[in-house]
Amino acid sequence: MTIAAGDRVPAATFRVMTDDGPKPLGSDEVFGGKKVVMFIVPGAFTPGCSMAHLPGYVVNADAIKAKGVDTIACMAVNDAFVMGAWGKAQNAGELLMLADGNGEFAAAAGLNVDFSGYGMGSRAKRCAMIVDDGVISHLAIEPAGEISVSSAESILEHL
């Protein structure tokens, strides 16, 4: 079953890249007591994610934070090394780059999708959510092949 507005985000352990290597980061640490915008992409370094989705959040980070958002997080079913390198390549220093390497959060949230036909295995659906102290107040899941309702510009309209 897919998560919805009003639901708590599933408990999960993400990984983030640090100077000392990958570090675990629990969902309570990410969402607890904070207003968070999290957008989820099918894969780091993929064309739509690199040319449209992530750059929109990088460009609009200040405007999003000005609406009272504590953290802007980008999540993908990739490992922490890939997410860290992608964040650096995209100048995404303002964003928290979350790795869901085994797709556990994606599966728990009902957002997993099979991209085996593209040689990518199980990934996460493209979406964005606004989370207030662990509770989803807005969730926008993209139709396949689109980047509109989960864009930074669209999320700004919902803040």
N, CA, C and O of each residue as an XYZ file, in Angstrom:
636
protein
N       0.834     -1.179      0.000
C       0.000      0.000      0.000
C       0.887      1.254      0.000
O       1.853      1.335      0.759
N       0.561      2.202     -0.833
C       1.342      3.434     -0.945
C       0.982      4.405      0.171
O      -0.189      4.554      0.520
N       1.978      5.054      0.719
C       1.749      6.074      1.738
C       0.887      7.188      1.160
O       0.765      7.331     -0.057
N       0.292      7.973      2.052
C      -0.587      9.066      1.633
C      -0.445     10.211      2.623
O       0.125     10.052      3.702
N      -0.973     11.368      2.237
C      -0.995     12.505      3.151
C      -1.722     12.082      4.421
O      -2.757     11.418      4.364
N      -1.174     12.471      5.559
C      -1.715     12.094      6.852
C      -0.994     10.916      7.484
O      -1.103     10.696      8.690
N      -0.256     10.154      6.678
C       0.512      9.021      7.189
C       1.848      9.493      7.755
O       2.369     10.539      7.368
N       2.390      8.702      8.679
C       3.760      8.917      9.139
C       4.695      8.315      8.105
O       4.362      7.314      7.470
N       5.853      8.913      7.934
C       6.840      8.317      7.039
C       7.297      6.996      7.655
O       7.413      6.894      8.876
N       7.555      5.992      6.829
C       8.004      4.710      7.379
C       9.356      4.839      8.067
O      10.199      5.646      7.675
N       9.540      4.035      9.087
C      10.842      3.972      9.752
C      11.840      3.353      8.782
O      11.559      2.335      8.151
N      12.986      3.967      8.673
C      14.008      3.473      7.756
C      15.363      3.999      8.187
O      15.466      4.962      8.947
N      16.393      3.351      7.687
C      17.751      3.844      7.872
C      18.313      4.159      6.499
O      18.501      3.273      5.665
N      18.576      5.430      6.284
C      19.221      5.889      5.054
C      20.721      5.875      5.294
O      21.181      5.604      6.404
N      21.479      6.168      4.245
C      22.912      6.365      4.369
C      23.223      7.717      3.721
O      22.639      8.080      2.699
N      24.144      8.447      4.327
C      24.626      9.701      3.761
C      26.145      9.627      3.694
O      26.778      8.976      4.525
N      26.718     10.283      2.719
C      28.168     10.300      2.574
C      28.741     11.404      3.449
O      28.257     12.536      3.445
N      29.773     11.057      4.191
C      30.493     12.022      5.009
C      31.970     11.947      4.625
O      32.367     11.108      3.816
N      32.768     12.816      5.204
C      34.207     12.784      4.952
C      34.829     11.466      5.421
O      35.891     11.063      4.946
N      34.150     10.804      6.362
C      34.637      9.529      6.901
C      33.971      8.320      6.249
O      34.133      7.195      6.723
N      33.231      8.538      5.176
C      32.540      7.443      4.503
C      31.051      7.459      4.792
O      30.548      8.400      5.406
N      30.338      6.423      4.354
C      28.893      6.368      4.560
C      28.527      6.305      6.047
O      29.174      5.619      6.838
N      27.474      7.041      6.397
C      27.000      7.078      7.772
C      25.508      6.781      7.771
O      24.782      7.319      6.934
N      25.022      5.928      8.696
C      23.583      5.684      8.783
C      22.862      6.903      9.351
O      23.391      7.617     10.202
N      21.662      7.121      8.868
C      20.839      8.239      9.331
C      19.397      7.754      9.371
O      18.798      7.481      8.331
N      18.847      7.649     10.565
C      17.489      7.143     10.731
C      16.431      8.146     10.319
O      16.664      9.355     10.324
N      15.270      7.631      9.964
C      14.177      8.510      9.546
C      13.779      9.467     10.669
O      13.361     10.589     10.385
N      13.895      9.059     11.936
C      13.592      9.973     13.042
C      14.547     11.157     13.050
O      14.146     12.276     13.370
N      15.813     10.919     12.700
C      16.793     12.006     12.644
C      16.496     12.953     11.488
O      16.713     14.160     11.597
N      16.002     12.407     10.385
C      15.715     13.224      9.205
C      14.454     14.049      9.416
O      14.430     15.241      9.110
N      13.399     13.413      9.943
C      12.077     14.045      9.967
C      11.604     14.529     11.335
O      10.736     15.400     11.404
N      12.143     13.997     12.412
C      11.654     14.321     13.749
C      11.807     15.784     14.114
O      12.911     16.327     14.082
N      10.696     16.424     14.463
C      10.708     17.814     14.906
C      11.058     18.822     13.836
O      11.406     19.959     14.152
N      10.973     18.431     12.580
C      11.364     19.311     11.479
C      10.296     19.356     10.398
O       9.444     18.474     10.292
N      10.372     20.411      9.605
C       9.597     20.491      8.366
C      10.576     20.141      7.246
O      11.593     20.811      7.060
N      10.255     19.090      6.511
C      11.166     18.558      5.500
C      10.452     18.451      4.165
O       9.313     17.992      4.089
N      11.129     18.877      3.127
C      10.704     18.582      1.759
C      11.630     17.480      1.280
O      12.847     17.656      1.224
N      11.042     16.337      0.933
C      11.842     15.251      0.375
C      11.311     14.921     -1.006
O      10.121     14.672     -1.199
N      12.233     14.927     -1.961
C      11.853     14.473     -3.294
C      12.648     13.216     -3.594
O      13.803     13.066     -3.194
N      11.994     12.326     -4.308
C      12.560     11.014     -4.597
C      12.717     10.886     -6.103
O      11.809     11.211     -6.868
N      13.864     10.415     -6.507
C      14.158     10.255     -7.933
C      14.444      8.782     -8.230
O      14.882      8.046     -7.346
N      14.200      8.351     -9.466
C      14.477      6.960     -9.826
C      15.958      6.596     -9.775
O      16.297      5.449     -9.483
N      16.847      7.552    -10.055
C      18.263      7.220    -10.008
C      19.167      8.407    -10.196
O      18.931      9.262    -11.050
N      20.213      8.453     -9.382
C      21.232      9.488     -9.526
C      21.881      9.376    -10.903
O      22.015      8.286    -11.460
N      22.271     10.504    -11.425
C      22.977     10.612    -12.707
C      22.124     10.230    -13.919
O      22.640     10.200    -15.036
N      20.840      9.938    -13.731
C      19.978      9.649    -14.874
C      19.554     10.979    -15.503
O      19.534     12.002    -14.819
N      19.216     10.977    -16.794
C      18.978     12.245    -17.496
C      17.931     13.169    -16.875
O      18.239     14.325    -16.583
N      16.725     12.699    -16.669
C      15.683     13.567    -16.123
C      15.997     14.048    -14.729
O      15.708     15.191    -14.373
N      16.589     13.175    -13.941
C      16.935     13.525    -12.567
C      18.049     14.563    -12.520
O      18.017     15.478    -11.697
N      19.037     14.421    -13.407
C      20.196     15.315    -13.421
C      19.955     16.615    -14.166
O      20.548     17.640    -13.829
N      19.099     16.588    -15.168
C      18.894     17.796    -15.978
C      17.704     18.627    -15.527
O      17.651     19.823    -15.813
N      16.746     18.024    -14.827
C      15.540     18.774    -14.477
C      15.183     18.703    -12.995
O      15.005     19.736    -12.349
N      15.078     17.494    -12.454
C      14.509     17.370    -11.111
C      15.415     17.950    -10.028
O      15.020     18.892     -9.341
N      16.614     17.410     -9.864
C      17.535     17.893     -8.835
C      17.916     19.363     -9.036
O      17.912     20.118     -8.064
N      18.244     19.799    -10.255
C      18.611     21.213    -10.418
C      17.529     22.201     -9.969
O      17.850     23.276     -9.462
N      16.273     21.853    -10.145
C      15.187     22.727     -9.695
C      15.231     22.959     -8.197
O      14.963     24.067     -7.731
N      15.564     21.936     -7.444
C      15.662     22.069     -5.984
C      16.925     22.821     -5.576
O      16.918     23.551     -4.585
N      17.997     22.649     -6.323
C      19.231     23.390     -6.027
C      18.983     24.888     -6.232
O      19.337     25.704     -5.382
N      18.384     25.233     -7.349
C      18.118     26.637     -7.690
C      17.116     27.271     -6.722
O      17.240     28.447     -6.383
N      16.127     26.495     -6.280
C      15.055     27.030     -5.440
C      15.244     26.753     -3.946
O      14.320     26.975     -3.163
N      16.411     26.276     -3.539
C      16.629     25.912     -2.133
C      16.353     27.069     -1.184
O      15.698     26.878     -0.160
N      16.834     28.253     -1.499
C      16.622     29.397     -0.605
C      15.144     29.746     -0.495
O      14.660     30.036      0.599
N      14.428     29.723     -1.602
C      12.994     30.040     -1.592
C      12.213     28.994     -0.793
O      11.273     29.335     -0.075
N      12.596     27.734     -0.917
C      11.930     26.660     -0.166
C      12.193     26.838      1.322
O      11.269     26.756      2.131
N      13.442     27.081      1.686
C      13.777     27.258      3.100
C      13.127     28.513      3.678
O      12.809     28.558      4.867
N      12.930     29.521      2.850
C      12.271     30.747      3.307
C      10.814     30.499      3.691
O      10.206     31.320      4.377
N      10.256     29.382      3.257
C       8.867     29.018      3.598
C       8.809     28.206      4.896
O       7.775     27.619      5.214
N       9.912     28.174      5.643
C       9.936     27.479      6.928
C      10.410     26.043      6.871
O      10.241     25.300      7.838
N      10.995     25.639      5.771
C      11.495     24.270      5.630
C      12.881     24.173      6.260
O      13.766     24.977      5.968
N      13.054     23.186      7.118
C      14.341     22.975      7.789
C      15.320     22.210      6.912
O      16.514     22.511      6.896
N      14.814     21.220      6.184
C      15.669     20.339      5.407
C      15.041     20.051      4.057
O      13.838     19.808      3.961
N      15.863     20.079      3.007
C      15.461     19.605      1.681
C      16.280     18.352      1.443
O      17.511     18.394      1.429
N      15.591     17.237      1.257
C      16.268     15.957      1.089
C      15.947     15.373     -0.280
O      14.813     15.442     -0.755
N      16.961     14.804     -0.895
C      16.821     14.084     -2.151
C      17.148     12.628     -1.861
O      18.202     12.326     -1.303
N      16.244     11.719     -2.241
C      16.453     10.300     -1.987
C      16.382      9.508     -3.282
O      15.576      9.800     -4.165
N      17.237      8.503     -3.377
C      17.197      7.574     -4.502
C      17.625      6.204     -4.023
O      18.311      6.071     -3.009
N      17.214      5.189     -4.761
C      17.675      3.828     -4.495
C      19.032      3.694     -5.185
O      19.171      3.079     -6.242
N      20.012      4.293     -4.542
C      21.421      4.245     -4.933
C      22.217      4.157     -3.648
O      21.667      4.359     -2.565
N      23.503      3.859     -3.748
C      24.325      3.800     -2.543
C      24.820      5.189     -2.166
O      24.723      6.131     -2.953
N      25.349      5.306     -0.959
C      25.798      6.603     -0.444
C      26.948      7.181     -1.255
O      27.060      8.400     -1.379
N      27.802      6.332     -1.808
C      28.912      6.828     -2.625
C      28.371      7.541     -3.866
O      28.836      8.624     -4.222
N      27.398      6.928     -4.513
C      26.790      7.514     -5.712
C      26.045      8.791     -5.355
O      26.192      9.803     -6.041
N      25.250      8.760     -4.296
C      24.486      9.961     -3.915
C      25.423     11.105     -3.540
O      25.161     12.258     -3.882
N      26.518     10.794     -2.835
C      27.479     11.830     -2.480
C      28.144     12.440     -3.701
O      28.282     13.659     -3.795
N      28.558     11.590     -4.641
C      29.198     12.071     -5.870
C      28.225     12.875     -6.717
O      28.603     13.887     -7.306
N      26.971     12.429     -6.783
C      25.974     13.144     -7.575
C      25.687     14.511     -6.966
O      25.569     15.502     -7.686
N      25.576     14.564     -5.645
C      25.354     15.848     -4.974
C      26.484     16.826     -5.248
O      26.237     18.007     -5.493
N      27.723     16.347     -5.209
C      28.871     17.214     -5.510
C      28.846     17.660     -6.968
O      29.074     18.835     -7.257
N      28.573     16.743     -7.884
C      28.548     17.066     -9.311
C      27.460     18.078     -9.645
O      27.583     18.831    -10.611
N      26.387     18.097     -8.840
C      25.250     18.988     -9.096
C      25.254     20.230     -8.195
O      24.289     20.994     -8.193
N      26.337     20.434     -7.430
C      26.428     21.572     -6.507
C      25.232     21.622     -5.565
O      24.651     22.682     -5.332
N      24.878     20.463     -5.031
C      23.692     20.344     -4.184
C      24.048     20.375     -2.701
O      23.451     19.652     -1.903
N      25.011     21.204     -2.332
C      25.468     21.270     -0.946
C      24.397     21.654      0.050
O      24.524     21.327      1.231
N      23.341     22.339     -0.380
C      22.245     22.740      0.508
C      21.283     21.593      0.791
O      20.449     21.690      1.691
N      21.395     20.496      0.022
C      20.457     19.394      0.121
C      21.062     18.213      0.866
O      22.271     17.988      0.828
N      20.205     17.469      1.541
C      20.600     16.233      2.205
C      20.391     15.107      1.200
O      19.260     14.821      0.805
N      21.481     14.472      0.788
C      21.424     13.421     -0.235
C      21.316     12.064      0.457
O      22.298     11.548      0.991
N      20.121     11.496      0.439
C      19.822     10.255      1.151
C      19.895      9.053      0.233
O      19.257      9.023     -0.819
N      20.673      8.064      0.633
C      20.777      6.814     -0.112
C      19.873      5.769      0.535
O      19.957      5.510      1.736
N      19.017      5.182     -0.276
C      18.165      4.057      0.127
C      18.665      2.855     -0.668
O      17.942      2.284     -1.484
N      19.909      2.487     -0.412
C      20.626      1.533     -1.244
C      19.928      0.221     -1.523
O      20.046     -0.315     -2.625
N      19.207     -0.305     -0.558
C      18.503     -1.566     -0.754
C      17.026     -1.373     -1.076
O      16.280     -2.343     -1.209
N      16.610     -0.123     -1.200
C      15.213      0.157     -1.532
C      14.243     -0.133     -0.405
O      13.052     -0.321     -0.651
N      14.728     -0.174      0.826
C      13.874     -0.507      1.960
C      12.834      0.572      2.249
O      11.676      0.260      2.528
N      13.241      1.837      2.184
C      12.269      2.914      2.387
C      11.266      2.916      1.249
O      10.062      3.028      1.481
N      11.751      2.793      0.023
C      10.859      2.787     -1.141
C       9.805      1.690     -1.008
O       8.627      1.928     -1.275
N      10.213      0.506     -0.602
C       9.271     -0.603     -0.456
C       8.302     -0.353      0.696
O       7.100     -0.579      0.552
N       8.812      0.112      1.839
C       7.954      0.365      2.999
C       6.920      1.447      2.709
O       5.814      1.422      3.249
N       7.289      2.399      1.848
C       6.383      3.495      1.489
C       5.451      3.118      0.340
O       4.562      3.892     -0.015
N       5.648      1.941     -0.239
C       4.829      1.539     -1.385
C       5.172      2.318     -2.634
O       4.344      2.450     -3.535
N       6.381      2.833     -2.693
C       6.818      3.655     -3.824
C       7.807      2.929     -4.729
O       8.375      3.528     -5.643
N       8.011      1.644     -4.473
C       8.965      0.904     -5.295
C       8.370      0.615     -6.675
O       7.162      0.447     -6.839
N       9.266      0.565     -7.650
C       8.875      0.306     -9.038
C       9.958     -0.553     -9.676
O      11.144     -0.392     -9.387
N       9.541     -1.456    -10.536
C      10.480     -2.371    -11.180
C      10.991     -1.757    -12.485
O      10.242     -1.609    -13.451
N      12.258     -1.409    -12.495
C      12.904     -0.870    -13.693
C      13.871     -1.880    -14.285
O      14.836     -1.505    -14.952
N      13.616     -3.169    -14.042
C      14.481     -4.219    -14.562
C      14.583     -4.173    -16.076
O      15.628     -4.501    -16.638
N      13.518     -3.772    -16.737
C      13.532     -3.676    -18.195
C      14.549     -2.679    -18.704
O      14.954     -2.733    -19.865
N      14.969     -1.759    -17.831
C      15.984     -0.765    -18.185
C      17.347     -1.143    -17.605
O      18.311     -0.386    -17.722
N      17.417     -2.327    -16.976
C      18.658     -2.763    -16.353
C      18.948     -2.073    -15.036
O      20.094     -2.059    -14.588
N      17.923     -1.496    -14.400
C      18.110     -0.729    -13.175
C      17.559     -1.419    -11.926
O      17.728     -0.905    -10.820
N      16.907     -2.565    -12.080
C      16.360     -3.272    -10.926
C      15.207     -2.542    -10.282
O      14.483     -1.798    -10.943
N      15.036     -2.754     -8.991
C      13.961     -2.108     -8.236
C      14.414     -0.700     -7.842
O      15.507     -0.514     -7.307
N      13.576      0.263     -8.107
C      13.871      1.668     -7.800
C      12.677      2.283     -7.087
O      11.783      1.566     -6.637
N      12.659      3.597     -6.983
C      11.544      4.318     -6.362
C      10.869      5.196     -7.400
O      11.509      5.717     -8.314
N       9.565      5.348     -7.239
C       8.809      6.245     -8.119
C       9.238      7.683     -7.869
O       9.593      8.058     -6.751
N       9.198      8.473     -8.922
C       9.512      9.898     -8.799
C       8.361     10.574     -8.052
O       7.199     10.445     -8.437
N       8.693     11.285     -6.995
C       7.670     11.963     -6.210
C       8.308     13.021     -5.330
O       9.530     13.169     -5.302
N       7.479     13.749     -4.619
C       7.942     14.715     -3.625
C       6.913     14.764     -2.512
O       5.721     14.546     -2.729
N       7.399     15.055     -1.320
C       6.490     15.159     -0.180
C       6.939     16.268      0.753
O       8.116     16.621      0.825
N       5.968     16.797      1.459
C       6.216     17.738      2.539
C       5.887     16.987      3.815
O       4.796     16.436      3.959
N       6.844     16.965      4.749
C       6.706     16.181      5.976
C       6.868     17.120      7.171
O       7.872     17.821      7.298
N       5.865     17.118      8.040
C       5.898     17.927      9.253
C       6.038     17.004     10.453
O       5.106     16.275     10.792
N       7.209     17.035     11.100
C       7.489     16.209     12.273
C       7.112     14.744     12.032
O       6.484     14.106     12.877
N       7.504     14.225     10.871
C       7.294     12.820     10.568
C       5.975     12.469      9.912
O       5.764     11.319      9.526
N       5.077     13.448      9.776
C       3.763     13.201      9.168
C       3.708     13.883      7.804
O       4.028     15.064      7.671
N       3.300     13.127      6.808
C       3.222     13.648      5.442
C       2.015     14.571      5.315
O       0.880     14.147      5.537
N       2.258     15.832      4.958
C       1.149     16.770      4.761
C       0.799     16.933      3.283
O      -0.307     17.350      2.941
N       1.748     16.601      2.416
C       1.506     16.679      0.963
C       2.372     15.627      0.289
O       3.557     15.497      0.597
N       1.775     14.877     -0.634
C       2.510     13.876     -1.402
C       2.098     13.998     -2.857
O       0.910     13.986     -3.181
N       3.084     14.114     -3.729
C       2.843     14.235     -5.170
C       3.654     13.175     -5.890
O       4.881     13.252     -5.952
N       2.955     12.178     -6.436
C       3.609     11.092     -7.168
C       3.441     11.355     -8.655
O       2.333     11.588     -9.139
N       4.547     11.314     -9.363
C       4.529     11.608    -10.801
C       3.981     10.445    -11.632
O       4.244      9.279    -11.338
N       3.220     10.781    -12.669
C       2.939      9.764    -13.684
C       4.265      9.418    -14.373
O       5.177     10.243    -14.426
N       4.361      8.210    -14.891
C       5.603      7.761    -15.528
C       6.074      8.755    -16.582
O       5.294      9.225    -17.410
N       7.365      9.063    -16.533
C       7.986      9.911    -17.541
C       7.799     11.400    -17.362
O       8.228     12.172    -18.219
N       7.171     11.834    -16.274
C       6.932     13.270    -16.085
C       7.721     13.821    -14.904
O       8.100     13.091    -13.988
N       7.957     15.127    -14.949
C       8.516     15.869    -13.820
C       7.720     17.158    -13.745
O       8.103     18.175    -14.323
N       6.611     17.104    -13.029
C       5.775     18.287    -12.898
C       5.281     18.450    -11.461
O       5.664     19.412    -10.794
N       4.451     17.545    -10.972
C       3.869     17.698     -9.641
C       4.894     17.552     -8.521
O       4.644     17.989     -7.398
N       6.044     16.946     -8.811
C       7.086     16.795     -7.800
C       8.240     17.784     -7.984
O       9.261     17.692     -7.301
N       8.071     18.712     -8.895
C       9.130     19.704     -9.136
C       9.239     20.673     -7.970
O       8.297     20.817     -7.190
N      10.359     21.323     -7.849
C      10.556     22.318     -6.802
C       9.524     23.435     -6.928
O       9.006     23.921     -5.923
N       9.233     23.836     -8.141
C       8.258     24.913     -8.358
C       6.878     24.508     -7.866
O       6.176     25.315     -7.257
N       6.487     23.279     -8.121
C       5.181     22.792     -7.668
C       5.146     22.688     -6.140
O       4.159     23.073     -5.513
N       6.211     22.175     -5.550
C       6.262     22.056     -4.087
C       6.203     23.435     -3.428
O       5.566     23.601     -2.388
N       6.864     24.417     -4.032
C       6.802     25.793     -3.487
C       5.358     26.285     -3.390
O       5.007     26.999     -2.450
N       4.527     25.909     -4.349
C       3.120     26.318     -4.342
C       2.341     25.677     -3.192
O       1.304     26.200     -2.782
N       2.830     24.553     -2.671
C       2.127     23.836     -1.617
C       2.659     24.162     -0.217
O       2.107     23.702      0.782
N       3.717     24.947     -0.150
C       4.280     25.297      1.161
C       3.561     26.498      1.767
O       3.902     26.932      2.867
